[in-house]
Amino acid sequence: MKFFISVLFIGILIAQDLSIQGTVYDNNSNPIIDANIVLTGQNIEFGTATNQNGYFAFKNLKSGEYIVSVSVIGFHKELIPLYLEDAVENLSIKLKEGSVLLDGLDVVGRFPSKHIPDFTENISSSDLKNSNSETISELFREIVGVDVQMEHNTGRNVNLSIRGSSDYKPGGYNNRVLVLLDGFQVSIPNSGSVDWNAMPLEFIEKIEIAKGPVSSLYGQNSMGGVINLVTKKSQEEFSKIKVNLGSFNARNINLGLNKNNKDGLSYITLFQYKEGDGHRFNSQYRQNNLYFKAHSSESNFTTSIMINKSFNGQPGFDKPERPSLISYRLSDRDSIYFQFFKRFDFQDNQNFDFSFSINHFYTYYRDRDDVPESEEQGDTYYNDLSANVRFEYQWLFNDKIYLIMGNDIIFDQSDITIFNNIYDEPWQLTNGTFARTQFEINEKLLFSAGVRYDHRSINPGGGYNYINFNAFSPKINLTYNTNNFTRWNFGLSKGFRAPSFSELFLKYATDYGLNHQGNPNLNPEELYAIDIGYNYTNLSDINFSVNTFYYLYNDMIDFIYALPVTSKNRTDVNSIGLETNLSFDLSSYWKFNIGYTYLEVDDINDIDPILYRPKHKIASKIMYQKNKMNHTLSLNFQSEQDYQDFLSDDYQFINSEIRFPLEKLDSLLLVHYTGSYQFNDVDFSLKISNVFDVEYELIQDYPMPGRVISFSFQRNF
């Protein structure tokens, strides 16, 4: 009897020490971070969240029936029934993506905003692989709802616009889109622009685009949307080399190394060297990029550093009747980004996040050795520093209610030779406090609301008084699931953008005859937005979405052509738009995708023209994938765009402003091809951009490349 009692007692102890361990993946086998895992059964209910590697665990369980519930915004909820007799050590759970309206941003350093429903679009690793693009700025031309104005594909002067929020105009880029690298902002303080040379496409795992004002969460510069560049993760160990050769003597080599240690520490190192002659005079480039990221799953911290050293020619305007507009300027830039993130976990699904980042940019402009004496401009430089500290508290009450609260502090400083010399190295300090909550009203209705208050204090230097800006940014979202196949989303939000250093303090004369001057009396911009979206998916091979929006801008900041060209607050501007996307599988091998955007941006008082906003844009792809071979044929169309010909001698003065002739860039239709084949451990790919060698421009008198051919191979070791 004692023997049987002992056996029974030992059996009970063993039965109560079982465990469930597993990993949650998406459709591309990427681990999903911060997925909500709830275990119910045997009169218990436990909750946890997946870590950086998508891993979760429940321990000290007894045998019996359980249900594992897995949920995260952007994916369909999964319920996995289990009968536990032995320990489950490798439970693999793959989630199907839900509505694109709820695909959240996978942000490491800022916050896990996948919990926040917004109008977003995700560009997966497979999308990047099948893209025809060689640079990130080139890639965005394929995205519905995103416009790009740039001088050439490998240049620095790039303006991104989401839903017509920004335009390109000499003197300022009106950057109303916030760009993040792994959740940390990387904007250059003097202009709010981004050093795209320092963001190699080969370093990126996926890209997430939030459309519309997100100021309630991100604050400054996010009134037009947010783009988060997610770098490659430390998963399986690898070492690889990739070599690319292409038109215009382009040469590109990439090296990568990833190691995972037994103590939970992993790191990834990536290096790139890139150079080419460019497609026209003085468009040559050379880039060196180094990226290092370390992550500890046990200590919940991530740190990374990226160093970029680049050289660019600055091609001038291509206007045969004015040969003096040819540019002989060169530029060198050093960019350094350091990021640190640490999470502290508490009981009851609470955690506290601390993140810190510091970015430094130094740009040096000079003349070419062969510059004509009459074209000499001398040396100028840009020296920018930005530092960001963020504190954030998160509480997942249960799988239905989530709370985020936090504060971030941003310090920016610029020392630039083309600023008005009455100021002395202006700097600014921004403090933002935010809160966001989300909860299920019922099984079909999801509600979220957020608010942020920002205060910015600017010291112009030179003994001048401080300039202060304040902004209050609310946001409300309602999401209604009619069934497992359809979803509606409704959003009300307000965005803001304080003027950049350039818009406040700029003062310089261009080589094409215009004097530019900032305005220290500018007011911040405001944007009021209404978004409505619908999504349908049959959970397997069809996905259809349509979004419509109305925007009203108040005090929009723009550089107005006058004597001098100066930054001013414009009267009311509004816009209305429609975005739709359809993707489906024609067969097990053929896939098709087409997206369309309609955009109408107007000056309500019909005073100033709205520039560089095409009304219609189409992006389409047809893909064939079988075994180790992939073929992608893509088509991109955009309608004609208005611009003011500021190089023309035919202009008028109206109310002290210069009215240059209003011209149009032609409509554009481009076709691209990408093919790849995998042989053993080597991937071969061929890319042909602009297959039909179309002549076109994205900015006035800056011709873009014709047909471009590139070949690459990648070897994994």
N, C-alpha and C positions, 0 to 999 in steps of 0.2 A: 504493500500500500504506500509506504513512504517513497518507494521508487517511482510509482506512478504520479504521486503528488509532486515530486521533484521534477519529473519530466514535464508535467503540466505547467508548473511554475516557470521553468526555463522556456517552454514554448510560448507562454504569455509574454515573457520579457522579449523574446526574439520577435514575436508578432508586433510588438509595440515599438520596434526599432527599425521599421521599414522606411524607405525613402522613395521619392519620385524626383528624378533629375532629367532635365531636357533642354532643348534649344528651340527658339522660334525663328523661322525664316520667312522671307518674302518669296515671290515667284522667281526671283533671280538668284535664290539661294544666299542672299545677303542677310545676316542676322538683324533682327528688329530690336532696337534698344527701347527700354521703358514700356514694353508691352505689359498690360495689366493681367496678372495670373491669379485666379481665385479658385481655391480647392474646397469643395463641399462634400460632405459624407460622414457617416459615423458620428453624427451630432456635433460636427465641428465645421468651422469656416475659416480658412486661412487665406491671406492675400500677400502677394509679393509682386515684384516687377523684374523684368529681364535686365541683365547687366549689359556692359559695353559689347559683349560677344553674343548677346541674345540668350544667355544661359539663365536658368532659374532652378530652384531646388526646394523641396519640402521634406523635412526629416522627422523622425520620431513618430511615425504613423503606425497604426495597427491594421491588420488585414481587413478586407471588406470592400464594399462598393464605393467609388468616388466619381465625381465629375470635375474635370479640369476645364475651367472657362478661360478663354484667351481673347482679349479684346484690346484694340488700339484704334484710334481714329485714323481713317484712311484704309482700313481693311475690314473684311467681313468677320464677324464674331464666330469663334469656333468653340464647340462643346465636345469634349473627348471623354466618354465614359470608360472607366477602368475598374477591373476587379483586382485588388492588390493582394497577392499571395507572396510574391518575392519582390525584392527591390527593383524598381525601374530606373535604369541608369542612363539610358540614351533615348529618351522620348523626343522624336523629331516632329515638330509641328510647323506646317507650311500654311501661311495665311494667304488668301486671295485678296487682291486689291479691291477696295470698294470704290465709291465715287471719287472722281478726281477733285471734286469740290472739297473733300475732307482729307486729301493727301497732305499730311502735315509736314512741316519742315523738321528735318532731323538735325537739330541744333545741339551741339555739344557744349560750347562755351557760354552761350547766352541763356538758353533754356530749352527744354524739350517741347517745342511748340506744336508737335504732332498732336498734343492734347487739345489744340485750339483749332476749330474748324474755320478755314478761310478759303478763298477762291485761289487754288494753287494748281501748279502743274509740276510733275516730277519727270526729270530726264534721267532714265536709268543707265546703268553701266552698259547694258546691251545697246541702248539707243546711242550712247557715245561711240561705241565700237563700230556701229553701222553708219555713223555720220560721215559725211564727206568733208567735214571741216578739219582744218589743221590748227586753228586757234579758237579760243573760247568766244572772242568777239565775232568771229565768222560763224560760229555755231548758232548764235542767237538770231541770226537772220532766218533760220529755219523754223523759229518758234512763233506760233500764232499769238497775236497780241503784243509782240515785242518788235520794236523798230530799232535799227542800228544805222547811225551815220558815222562814217569813218573815212580816212584818207586812203588807207590800204590795210590789208589783212594783218600785217605784222607791225602796224604803227601803234603809237600811244594815244593819239587824239581820237578817241572813240566816245560816242555818246549813246547810251542805252535809254530807250523810252518804253515804258509799259503803259499800254492803253493811251498813248499820245500825251503822256505826262511831261515829256521833255522835248527839246529841239536843239539843233546845232546852230549856233550863231557866233561868229568871231567875237571874242571878248569874254564869253562865258558859255558853259555847257548846260546850264540850268539842270544840274544833276538832282533829280527827284527820285532816284532809285537807289536804295541802300544795298551795297554789295557786302556780303559776309564771306569769310573763309573759315569753315568749320564753326560758324556761329559768331565769329569775331569780326567787327567792322574793319575794313581795310581802305577806307576812303582817304584821299590826300587832303589835308586840312585847307589848303589855299583855294581849292576849287570844288571839292567834293567828288572829284573824278577818281578813277582807279587806274593803277599801273597794270595794264593788261599784259605787258611783257612778263610780269612776275607771276602770272597765273597760268602755267602751262597746262594744256588740255590733258597731257599724258599723266599728270599728277592727280586728276580728278576722278573720283569714283562715281559720283552722280551730282546732279544739279537740281535745286528746288526753287521754284519761282512762285512767290505769293503776289497775286495781282490785286491792286487797289491799295488804299491807305492802310498801313499797319503801324501808324504812329502810336497807337494805344499800347503797343508792346515794345517797339524798337525806337520810338522817338525820332530824333533828327534824321532828315534825308530819306525817310521811308514813306513819304506821303504818296509816292507813285507806285510803291511796291518794294519787295525785297527779293534779292537773289542770293541764295546760299550755295557756295561751292564746297562740296563735301569731299575731302581728300581721301585717297585710298586707305583702306583699313588694314590693320595688322591681323590677318587671319591665318591662312596656311603659310608655312615658310616657303620662301621662293628666292631665287636670284634670276634676273633676266636682263637681256639687252635688246634694244630696239633701234634699228637704223632706218632712216628715211632719206630718200634722194628724190629731187623733183625739179620742176621748171625753174628758170632764173637762177640756176646754180645753187638751189636750196639744199642744205645738208643739215641733218638732225640726228643726234645720237642720244639715247636715253638708257640709263643704268638704274636698276632697282635691286634692293636687298631687304628681305624681311626675316626677322628671327623671333621665335617665341621661346622664352625660358620656362623652366619647370616651376619657378616661384611666382608665376603669373605676370611677369614683366615681358612685354613684347615691344619691338621697335621696328620702324620701317625707315629706310633711307632711299631717296630718289635723287638722281642727278640728270641734268639735261644740258647739252651744248647745241646751239642752233645758230645758223648763219645763212645768209643768202644775199644776192645782188639786188633783189627787188625788181619790179616790173617796169620801172621808168627811172629817169635821172634822179639821183640822190634819195632813193628809197631803200638803200641797203640797210642791213641789220645784223646784229650779233648779240646773242644772249647766253648767259650762264645762270642756271638755276640749281639750287641745292635745297632739299627739303628733308627734315628729320623729325620724326614723331615717336614718342615713347608713351606707353600706356601700361598701367598696373591695374589688373582686375581686382587684386586683393586690397590695395590702398585707395582705389577709386580716384586716380588722378591721371591726367593726360597733359603732356607738355610738348610743344613743337616749336621749331624755328625754321624759317624760310629766308634764304638769302638770294637776291637777284642782282646781277650786274649786266646792264644792257647798253648797247650802242645803237643809235638810229640816225639815219639821214632824215632830213625834214623836207620832203618834196614840196615844191611850190605849186602855184596855180599853172595849169597847162592852157595858156591863152596865147596862140601864135601872134595875134596882133599886139600883144604887150609882153615881149620877151623879157622885160625887166622883172617880171613876176616869178621868174625861175629862182628857186631858193638854193643858197649855198650854205645853209645852216646844218650843223651836226649837234647831236646831244648825247651825253653819257648820264646814266642814272644808276645809283646804288639804292636798293630797297631792302630793308630788313624787317621781318615780322617775327615777334616772339609772343607765344601764347601759353597760358597755364590755366588748367581747370582742375578743381578738387571738389569732390562730393562727400558730404558727411551724412550717413544714414542713421535715422532714429527709428524708434518703434512706431507702430501704427501707420506705416507707409508714409512717414514724413522724412524729408531730407533737406539739407541746406547746401547750396552750391556757392562756391567762391571762384571767380575767374578774373584773370588779369592779362592784359595785352599791351604791347608797346610796339609802335611802328615808326620807322625813320626813313625819310626819302631825301636824297640829295641829287639834284639834277643840274648839270652843267652844260650850257649852250656855248658853241663857238663857231667860227667860220671855217670852211674848207680851205685847204692850202691853195686851191686854184681859184679862189674867189676874186672877181674883178675888184679893183680898188674902189670903184664907185659903189659897190655892193657891200662893202665891209660894215659889220654891225658891232663888232667887239664881243666881249664875253659877258654872259649873264648867268645867274644861278638861282635855284630854288632850294631852300632848306626847310623841310617840314618835319615836325615831331607830333605824334599823337599817342596818348596813353589812356587806357580804359580799365576801371575797376568795377566789378559787378558783384552784388550780394543778392542771393535769391533763396526764398523759402518756398517749398512745395509740399502740399499735403493732399494725398489721395485718400479721402474719407472712406470711400468704397469704390466699386467699379462704376458708380454713377455720378459722383461729385468730385471735382478737382479744384484746388485753389493754388494760385501762384501770387506771391508778393515779393517785391524786391526794390532795389535801388542801384543805379549805376552813376558813376562819375567819370567824365571825359575831359581830358586836358589836351588842347591843341595849341601849337605855336608855329608861326611861319616867319621866315626871314628871306625876303625875295627882292631882287633888285628892281623889278618892274612895279613895285608898290610905290605909292606916293611917298616921297622922301620926308614928308613932315611927320610921318608915323615911324615908330621904331620897334620892329619885331613884334607885331601884335600877337596877343595870345588870348585864349578864351577858356572858360570853365563852365561845363554843362552838368547840371545835376538833374536826374530824372527818377521819379518815384512812380511805381506802377503796381497794379493789382489786376488779376484776371480770375474769373471763376467760370466753371462749366458744370452743368448738371442735367440729368435726364428728367424731363417733366413727366414723361411716360415712355413706354417702349418705342414710340414712334417719334416723339418730339424731343429735340435736344436744344438747350438754351445756353448761350455763353455771353458774357459781358466783360468788358475791360475798360480801364481808364488809366491815363498816365498824365502826370504833371511835370513839365520841364521848365527849368530856369537856366538861362544862359547869360553870363556876364563876360563882356569883351573889353579888354584893355587895349586901345589902339596904340599905346606908347606915345612918346613925345610930349607927355604931360597933359594929354587930352582926357576928357571925362570918360568914364566907363559907359558902354552901351549895353543895355539890358533888354532881354527878350523873355517873355513868359508864354507858355502854351498849355492848354488843357485839351487832351485828346481822348474822347470816348469811342467805344465801339460796341455794337450789339449784333449778335448772330442768332438766327433761328434755323434749325435744320429739321425737316419733316420727312420721315421715311414712310412712303405710302405702302411699300411692301419690300420684299427682298431684292427687287429689281429696279425700283425707281426711288429717287430722292430729290427733294426741293431744298434750296438754301436761300435765305434772305439776310442781307446785311445792311446796317446803317453805320457809318463811321465818319470821323473827322480826322484829317491829316494836317500836318504843318511842316514848314521848312524855314529855318532862320537863314538869312543871307550868308553866303560864304565870304571868306576874306577877300577874294578877288572882286566880288560884287560890291564890297564895302570900300576897299582901299586901292583898287587897281589904278595905275596911271602909266601908259606907255603909248608910243607911236608905232604903228605897224609899217611894214615895208611896202604896203599897198596904199598908203596915204591916209589912213584913218587914225585919229587920236582917241584912245579909250580912257575912260575915267570912272572910278567907282563912286558910290554914293553912300556916305556913312549915316544918312537919314532914312534908310530903307526900313519898311515894316516887314515882319515875317509873312510868308505866304500861308494861306489856309485852303483846304480842299474839303468839300462836303460831298459824300458819295452814297449812292444807293446801288446795291448789287442784288440781282436775282439770278439764280441758277437752277438748272434741271439736269439730272443725269439718269441715264438708263443703262443697265448692263444685264446680260443674261447669264453672268457669272462664268462664261466659258469663252466665247469667241466674238462677242459684239459689245462695243461700248460707245455710247452716244452722249454728248453733253452739249448744252447751249447755255450761255451766260449773257446777260444784258446788264448795262450799267448806265447811270447818269452821274456826271461830275460837275460841280460848280466850284470854280477857283475864285478866290478873293485875294486881292493884292499880289497877283502873280508877278514875280520878279523877272525882268527881261532887260537886255541891252538894247536901247532905242537908238536908231541912227540919227545923230544930231551933231552939232559942233560944240563940244566933242561927243563921241558916242558914249553914252552913259547908262548906268543901270537905274531903272525906275520901277515903281509899282504900277502895273497895268490895271485898268478897270476890269470889270468882271469878264471872265472867260468860262464857257461851259463846253461840255462834250457829252456825246451819247454814243454808245457802241454796242456791238453784238459779236460774240465769239462762239463758234460752234466747231465741234470736232467729232469725227466718226472713224472708228477703227474696227476692222473685222477680219476674220480668217477666211480666205477664199477656199483654202484646203489645208491639209496638214503641212504643206510646204509654202504656200503663198499667203502673204499678209498684205493688207492694204490700209492706208491711213490718209485722211484728208481733213484739213482744218481751214476755216475761213474766218476772217475778221472784217467787220465793217466799223469805221470810225469817222465821226463828224465832230470837228472841233471848231468853235466859232467865238469870235469876239462879239459879245452881246451888243455893244454899242457901235460895232462896225468901224472902229478907228484904225486898228493896226492889223495887218495880215497875220494869219496863222501859217507858219512855215514848217516844212519837212514833216507833214503828217499825211501819209497816203490813206485814201478812204477805203481801199480794198486791198486785201492781202490773202493769198492762198498758199498753203504749204501742203504738199502731197508726197507720199512715198508708196512704192510697191516693192515688196521684199520677197525674195525666194531663198529659202534655207533648207538644205538637205544634206544630211551627213556632215561633212566637214567643209562644205562649200556654202558661201553666202553671196547674194547679189542684191544690191539696192539701187533703184532708180528713183531719184527725187526731182520734184518740180517746184519752183518757187516763183510766185507772181506777186507783184505789187503795182498799184496804179500810179499815175503821175503825181508829182508833188510840187507845191509852190515853193519858190525861194526868191529872195530879193537879190538882184545882181548888183552887189555893192562895189564891183569892179568897173561898173559902167560910168561913162562920163555924162550920160543922159539922165539927169536927176532933177528934182524940184525941191524947193524949200516950202513947207507948209507948217505954219505955226512953230517956227524955229526948228522943225524936224526935217531931216532929209528923206525924201521919198524916192528910193531907187526903183527902177522898173521891176515889175513883178513877172518872173519867168517861171517855167515849169521844167522839172526833170522828167524825162520820158518814162512811160510805164516800162516795166521790166519783167521779162520772162526768162528764167535760167533753168537749165537741166543739168543734173549732176549724176555721176555713176560711181559706185563703190563696190568692189569685189574682193573677197578674201577666201583663202583656202588654207586649211591646217594639214600639215604633213608631219607626222610624228610630233616632235616638240617645237616645231617651227610654224609660225603663222606668217603667211604671205598676203599682202594686200595691194591693190591697185586703185587709185582714186583719180577721177577725171572731173575737175570742176569746170563749169561753164562749157559743156560739151560742144555747143555750137558757136563758140568763140564770139559771143555777143559783146559789143562795145557799150559800156554803161558807166554811170556815175552815181555815187551815193551822196556826194557833196559837190556843190558847184565847182566845175572846172578841175576836179580831181578824178581823172580816169582810173577805173579799177582794172585789175588784170583781165586778160582774155582767157583763153583755154589754159588751164594749169593741170599738169600731169605729175603725179607723185607715186613712188613705189616704196614699200617698206617691208621689212621682215623683222619678226620678233622671235627670240629663242629663250625658252625657259629652262633653267637648270635645276 
